[in-house]
Structures are given as structure tokens and as C-alpha cells.
Amino acid sequence: MTADLTAREAAALAAVDEAAVARTLLDLIAIPSVTGSAAESEIQHHLAGLLDGLGLETDLWSMDLPALRADPDFPGTEAPREEAWGLVAGTGGDDGPTVVLQGHVDVVPPGDAAQWVGDPFVPRVAGDAVHGRGACDMKAGLAAHLAALAAIRASGARLRGRVAVHFVVGEEDGGLGAFGTLRRGYTGDACLITEPTGGTLVTANAGALTFRIEVHGRAAHASTRNEGASAIDAYLPVHAALARLEAARNTAPDPLMAEYPIPYALSVGKVRAGDWASSVPDRLVAEGRLGVRLGEDPAAAMADLEECVARACAADPWLREHPASVTWPGGLFASGRLPAGHPLGGLVRAAHADAVGGAALRERGAPYGSDLRLYAAAGVPTLQFGPGDVRVAHSPREQVSVRETAEVARTLVLAVLRSAGAD
């Protein structure tokens, strides 16, 4: 930690309570807020109570889902849901900029319970590490926001500008919560998202699109399979063509993405075919994820995949007469980035150096989609800096360091005080 701190900054940093960070993290992981579930709404109400307790002006509202879905810019969803709650809270004055602290409350399902050590929603502590679904993606980020807000309040700092926290639902399946929050009129002059960034500054995100490919065959009894045409066999040249497309789309990536072996991954995650073991399958449905390059129009990425499938069909005797179809269900993640040279990156880098010390934060992009692109599209300069490593997110190895979470909270404290201005 540097000695070049104001008395107010030093007091706020000293007020970050690592034990309280750990308690908050454990409480949040214990709420199984899977995207679209009732617990996703439960955690929003729980967080609203915590923000009220910090003396913030809190807005908790039920989102108008039909109106949002009818918006031409709606980012799409995958998980079924009957309700969605928005949550925004803020404090400060009107004589300076507004900095947004943003995080999503939803988590992905835990998957095969047998691969976990214990219940994924009963957090397990091992030394400094907390294990559980949502630990790094991104309950730790939420805990860091709350700790930073509590420390600023405890320091007695009066903000000339404002700090606003946006806790959102539905990030994992498209960004419904961020979209609805922005549509409600909440915005800012800068936004810090505490997604897990592994000790780096993430200033750009690739996009991601969900595709569905349907291939038809001709059913027959398995004993006379020559009378039919297997949809599985028909799909194989399409699958091979997708692999070639991925390779082509990953040549000469943007420098921010160059460290990744596959910056813009194309992956088939689900394949369903047939309905009887002794029948030739007459239909196959493959669903997957297409990475969107930085700066690429999602429509162009869609066209790229559709043309790839069309070429594969044109080259195959069966598919030439029975072409596969491509549709685009689910969320639509465009890419997004912080404008080159924007001071927000330098502000956070300096705040981290002064609050934590160590090597300067390295800048990079991330190969996954996030809410960053929605705030960037709304004209809010945005970056990601948060505790944990995305490589363990969405897995039974998910974990996060309490110490790192507290360090992120301290960095946020200085970033808020310096961007919003404090007396």
C-alpha cells in the first residue's frame, strides 16, 4: 500500500472488514439463485435489505417482462421465468460524476452433484478459499461491492458525485437484468463490473450467440438401416465444417484477445437424436455457442455460421436434397469494449496500486460475453475487475479467495472516492 493517501482514503481502506466480507460471501452463496429460479428473486430482496441497512436510496422493482421482451433491442433469454426484479441503490451528491458498481446475482445450475464435494449451495471453507456454486461468478464480486460501500460509509466521506450499485438478474442467459435497469433510466459516467478477472483489468469482451442446427434423416428399422438415412450420419459433415469455421474465425485476433488459444470459441454443447434404439434416427438437433469477435456485428457472425452450414449441405448428396436449418434461440451477447485510452483503466490501476500494491494490473480482453457490452452500448465506459478466476467458474471446482475479494473491495473504495470526489 502506498503512503500517498488522503486521510479520508486511509480511513476508508482501514474500514474494509475482511471477516465481514467472508460472512457476506457465505450468506450469498447459500441462496441458490439459479437463473430464472425463485431464489434469483429471493436474493434481490435479501440484497435490497442489506443496501437499505447501509443507508442507501434503494429502488427494488418488478420488471415489466412483456414490455422488455417486445423491445427491438432485447438481448434474449434462455431460462424460463415468470418474474424478474431490478435493484439499484445509490448515495452521494450532484456535484460530480456517477460511478456504477455492477454485478449479477444469478448463477448457473450446479450440474452433476456427484462431482462436487458436498452440497454446491452449502459453502465450504478451506483456508482462505470459499468453495460453492457462484463463489467467483459472481457472489464474491457482490460481496466486494457491499464491503466497499460499507467502508466508504464508515469513513464518513461525503461524495460530491454519486455511487450507484446495480445488482441484476439474468446475466447468465443474455443480460435481461442489465437491459431492464438501463431501460429504467439508470446510467452513469463509468461502470465497474466485478466479474472474476484473475488479477487483470478486462477492458473488452467477446460476444456469444446460441445456435440450433436441425438435420433430418429418414426413419427405418435398424435391421434394414439401408432403407433409411441416419440424421446422425448426415450431421457429421456439418460438425466437421463447424470446426473449420472456428479455425478460420480465430486467425489474427485483436491484441487484447491474442493470449487465448481460442479467443472466439465455437462449441456444440447439446446433441439430441432419435427416439428408439432400434430405429434409424430421422432427426437430430445440435445446439451450441458461437463466439463473436471484438467489433463484429452479431448479424455478420450469424451469417458466417449459416453460410458454413449451407456450404456443407451443398457438398453432401443427402443434405443437398434435405438441407439443415439454422435458428438462433436464447441470449444474444454482442462484443463490447472500453474506448481506447479512456481514463477509467488508469484510475482502477492506480487505485489497486495504492490500495494493495504489487505488480501493475495487466489489461486484456475476455473470451466470454457479459453485461459490459450493454453498458458500453448505452454510452457508459465500462471495465471488469473482480475476484476469482473464470477458469473455475461454471464448474464443480468453483472457488474464490476471501483475501482477494477484500483486496478488490479496497480497490473499489479508492476508485469510487477518486472518481466521484470526496470531502
Disulfide bonds with the S-S distance in Angstrom:
none
